[in-house]
């Protein structure tokens, strides 16, 4: 029996997906679990596995097509079998602005008002309350793009959004230096030449960070942490976890565990801003920002607060390997409730990071280095690390952010009490 290949739903609010590439050719045999196609959403480009054995046939979507979620784009056939004809698109449970077409490629996305608009722009218009009927798009044929929505949202109607609560105002000079980075896998770190070309993931990252910085009311709190106990505990745990889990525990693993413990207590910090309301997430899913070629992805460790340090270390290593090989799966990049961005391996002392919406915060981690500090009124040298928490002022206030960061600092100052 033929098995349909449909445009998958990788996100809750996803209505369409862009077909980036086919990993198999029409008429080529496919094994269940093999990579079949690449799909781009507004978060990342992900590879989709084949759901069954068969021969790829009846391909109706080509690279670059934007296809409604649930629409059949190919079939996995048994030898000698032919693709079913005139089969309706699978039901995705999502409302779409126009019915799926049975043509060889999906039509241009069209709004209910007859205006051509990209899927990302349609989502942004809903989030910012922009009336698309009043806009003229800058895309081909007048198509409304994401940039058109962001420009409209930052116009006179929303000019008052610059001041955000409790005396906080957005700096006029632009976004903070730094952003979501973690592993030293970027071309700059390896000495590889930078072509200056923007990949699909890089373009998505640029759009999302711009959206976050221009729409989310960021504020920042910082703490310096004495890392003496952190270093000692990690050294003691390295042989233990290598023996039990086959992986070398890192400072990042300890950071993830400490943050997860604090998120379990500070539920608002684990929340999200959605449609002018706050959602307090039940699960604690900590994401790590990881540098890949010309871009950054955020890979998720699920149910982090329920995992032991060894399991966190193993999952972190597996995610980093898949990210570098461009083989992240949909489950690897969705569902995060908080993000950690670590630039310590690049000898960065401190930085501020841009929040990944709809999350309420992101923790920027600098390098652990010997610094002169005051200990009991005396001058001393201690290994220290600077943590900077970026928070969404709509979800948490300064007191909540400070209390959360304080618990993270306490956990990192005494890891021997919970990590051993």
Helices and strands as residue ranges (DSSP letters): E 3-6, E 16-22, E 29-30, E 35-40, E 45-49, E 54-57, E 66-68, E 72-77, H 119-128, G 132-134, G 140-142, H 146-153, G 156-162, H 187-190, H 200-215, E 218-226, H 228-245, H 251-265, G 267-270, E 271-274, E 277-280, E 286-292, E 295-301, G 304-306, H 309-324, H 330-333, E 338-342, G 344-346, E 361-365, E 369-375, E 378-392, H 398-413, G 415-417
